[in-house]
């Protein structure tokens, strides 16, 4: 089954996740998560938050590159990257120890201006790691759409590049999200909530969600629609 076409005016392509392209990915993610409740809790200062987000996203994407499928959405008229999805391929999680170490160091650097954020961030990370399944699956580590392109189908087009093959292979898909309104959004793609995590008493919750393989209805089945 072929993945569906991208929204009008946008092309979807596979990303190399290196060099200037990696910088573009970090830019899109920083803009998309600038008002995220989790990152706002960790870094209340907007300037500090944007600095930390760029460092954080650039690091996590670079660290997972050997086991990741990176997908990007570009505007046809000027080639600007306006959306990105990074899936960890089946069997790629947990990341190699060296990659995990690099992520931790970069996260520490990003949060260093606010020491309290280091403590709270570590608690969240431990909770996420504990909840993460160890079975073979597609892990949507990052989905980010530039605010100027949101609500235009870009995020859905990026996700749907993977779901047909995941369904054919009978593999679960998995993600975490920090926004309550995202729960309804991801349910449109077949995800359901697994856990609500509250590792920091005064901090916002995080949710883990999983998507079971979808079995297409057989054509001509007389029971369909009954």
C-alpha positions as CSV (number, residue, x, y, z in Angstrom):
1,X,0.0,0.0,0.0
2,X,1.4,3.4,-1.0
3,X,1.4,6.3,1.5
4,X,-1.1,9.0,0.7
5,X,-0.1,12.2,-1.1
6,X,1.0,15.3,0.8
7,X,-1.3,18.4,1.2
8,X,-1.4,20.7,-1.8
9,X,1.7,22.9,-2.1
10,X,3.8,20.6,0.1
11,X,6.2,17.8,-0.8
12,X,7.2,15.0,1.7
13,X,10.7,13.6,1.5
14,X,13.1,11.5,3.5
15,X,15.6,13.6,5.5
16,X,19.3,12.9,6.0
17,X,19.2,14.6,9.5
18,X,22.7,16.0,9.1
19,X,24.3,19.5,8.6
20,X,22.1,22.3,7.6
21,X,19.1,20.0,7.3
22,X,19.6,19.1,11.0
23,X,19.6,22.8,11.8
24,X,16.3,23.2,9.9
25,X,14.8,20.3,11.9
26,X,15.8,22.0,15.2
27,X,14.3,25.3,14.0
28,X,10.9,23.7,13.1
29,X,10.8,21.8,16.4
30,X,11.8,24.9,18.4
31,X,9.0,27.0,16.8
32,X,6.5,24.2,17.2
33,X,7.2,23.6,20.9
34,X,7.9,27.2,22.0
35,X,4.6,27.3,24.0
36,X,4.6,23.7,25.1
37,X,3.5,23.3,28.7
38,X,6.2,20.9,29.6
39,X,9.1,23.0,28.3
40,X,7.5,26.2,29.6
41,X,7.4,24.6,33.1
42,X,11.1,23.7,32.8
43,X,12.2,27.0,31.4
44,X,9.7,29.9,32.0
45,X,12.0,32.4,30.3
46,X,11.0,32.6,26.6
47,X,14.6,33.4,25.5
48,X,16.1,30.6,27.7
49,X,13.5,28.2,26.4
50,X,14.2,28.8,22.8
51,X,17.9,28.4,23.3
52,X,17.3,25.2,25.2
53,X,14.9,23.8,22.7
54,X,17.2,24.3,19.8
55,X,20.0,22.5,21.6
56,X,17.8,19.8,22.9
57,X,16.1,18.9,19.6
58,X,19.2,19.1,17.5
59,X,20.9,16.7,19.9
60,X,18.1,14.1,20.2
61,X,17.7,13.9,16.5
62,X,21.4,13.6,15.8
63,X,21.8,11.0,18.4
64,X,19.1,8.7,17.1
65,X,20.0,9.2,13.4
66,X,21.5,5.7,12.9
67,X,18.2,4.0,13.9
68,X,15.8,6.7,12.7
69,X,13.5,7.4,9.8
70,X,13.4,11.2,9.3
71,X,10.6,12.7,7.2
72,X,10.2,16.3,6.2
73,X,7.5,18.4,4.6
74,X,8.7,21.3,2.4
75,X,6.8,24.1,0.7
76,X,6.9,23.7,-3.1
77,X,7.3,27.4,-3.8
78,X,10.4,28.1,-1.7
79,X,11.6,24.7,-0.4
80,X,11.3,25.8,3.2
81,X,11.0,22.9,5.7
82,X,7.7,23.3,7.6
83,X,7.2,19.9,9.2
84,X,9.3,17.0,10.4
85,X,8.6,13.6,11.8
86,X,11.3,11.3,13.3
87,X,10.4,7.7,13.9
88,X,12.8,5.3,15.7
89,X,12.7,2.1,13.6
90,X,11.6,-1.2,15.1
91,X,14.4,-2.6,17.3
92,X,16.1,0.8,17.5
93,X,15.0,1.5,21.1
94,X,16.6,1.8,23.6
95,X,19.3,3.7,21.8
96,X,23.0,2.7,22.1
97,X,24.7,3.7,25.3
98,X,26.9,6.3,23.6
99,X,23.8,7.9,22.0
100,X,22.0,8.0,25.3
101,X,25.1,9.6,26.9
102,X,25.2,12.3,24.2
103,X,21.5,13.1,24.7
104,X,22.0,13.4,28.5
105,X,25.0,15.8,28.1
106,X,23.1,17.9,25.6
107,X,20.0,18.0,27.8
108,X,22.2,19.1,30.7
109,X,23.7,21.9,28.6
110,X,20.3,23.0,27.4
111,X,19.0,23.2,31.0
112,X,22.1,24.4,32.7
113,X,21.0,28.0,33.0
114,X,18.2,26.9,35.4
115,X,19.5,24.2,37.7
116,X,16.1,23.3,39.0
117,X,15.1,22.3,35.5
118,X,17.9,19.7,35.5
119,X,16.3,17.9,38.5
120,X,12.8,18.1,37.2
121,X,13.8,17.1,33.7
122,X,15.7,14.1,35.0
123,X,12.6,12.9,36.8
124,X,10.5,13.2,33.7
125,X,13.1,11.4,31.6
126,X,13.2,8.5,34.1
127,X,9.4,8.2,34.1
128,X,9.3,8.2,30.3
129,X,12.1,5.6,30.0
130,X,10.3,3.3,32.6
131,X,7.0,3.5,30.7
132,X,8.5,2.9,27.3
133,X,7.7,-0.6,26.0
134,X,10.7,-2.8,25.0
135,X,9.0,-4.7,22.2
136,X,9.6,-4.1,18.5
137,X,7.6,-1.1,17.3
138,X,7.7,2.2,15.5
139,X,8.4,5.0,18.0
140,X,7.3,8.5,16.9
141,X,10.0,10.4,18.8
142,X,9.3,13.8,17.2
143,X,6.4,15.3,15.3
144,X,6.7,19.1,14.7
145,X,5.0,21.4,12.3
146,X,5.9,25.1,11.9
147,X,3.1,27.2,13.4
148,X,2.5,28.9,9.9
149,X,1.7,25.5,8.5
150,X,-0.3,23.9,11.3
151,X,-3.8,22.6,10.8
152,X,-3.2,22.1,7.2
153,X,-2.7,18.3,7.1
154,X,1.1,18.4,7.2
155,X,1.5,16.3,10.5
156,X,-1.0,13.7,9.2
157,X,0.8,13.4,5.9
158,X,4.1,12.8,7.7
159,X,2.7,10.2,10.0
160,X,0.9,8.3,7.2
161,X,4.2,7.6,5.4
162,X,4.8,5.0,8.1
163,X,1.5,3.6,9.2
164,X,0.7,1.5,6.1
165,X,3.9,-0.5,6.4
166,X,3.5,-0.7,10.2
167,X,0.0,-2.2,9.6
168,X,1.3,-4.6,7.0
169,X,4.0,-5.8,9.4
170,X,1.6,-6.0,12.4
171,X,3.7,-3.6,14.4
172,X,2.5,-1.2,17.1
173,X,3.4,2.5,17.0
174,X,4.1,4.5,20.1
175,X,4.6,8.1,21.2
176,X,4.6,10.5,24.1
177,X,2.9,13.9,24.2
178,X,2.8,16.8,26.6
179,X,-0.4,18.6,25.4
180,X,-3.8,17.4,26.5
181,X,-5.3,18.6,23.2
182,X,-3.0,16.3,21.3
183,X,-4.8,13.3,22.7
184,X,-7.8,13.8,20.5
185,X,-5.5,14.6,17.6
186,X,-3.6,11.4,17.8
187,X,-6.7,9.3,18.4
188,X,-7.6,10.3,14.8
189,X,-4.7,8.1,13.7
190,X,-5.6,5.2,15.9
191,X,-3.7,5.9,19.1
192,X,-5.0,5.4,22.6
193,X,-3.6,6.6,25.9
194,X,-1.5,4.1,27.8
195,X,-0.3,6.0,30.8
196,X,-0.6,9.5,32.3
197,X,2.8,10.4,34.0
198,X,3.1,12.9,36.7
199,X,6.7,12.5,38.0
200,X,6.9,16.1,39.3
201,X,4.2,17.1,41.8
202,X,3.7,20.6,40.5
203,X,4.6,19.9,36.9
204,X,2.3,19.2,33.9
205,X,1.4,15.6,33.0
206,X,2.8,13.6,30.1
207,X,0.9,10.9,28.2
208,X,2.1,7.8,26.5
209,X,0.0,6.5,23.6
210,X,0.1,3.4,21.4
211,X,-1.4,2.5,18.1
212,X,-2.3,-1.1,17.4
213,X,-1.9,-2.4,13.8
214,X,-5.0,-1.5,11.8
215,X,-6.6,-4.3,9.8
216,X,-8.4,-2.9,6.7
217,X,-12.0,-4.0,6.2
218,X,-12.4,-6.6,3.5
219,X,-14.0,-5.3,0.3
220,X,-17.5,-6.5,-0.1
221,X,-17.9,-7.9,3.4
222,X,-21.7,-8.0,3.9
223,X,-21.3,-7.2,7.7
224,X,-19.6,-3.9,7.1
225,X,-21.9,-1.1,8.1
226,X,-24.4,-3.4,9.7
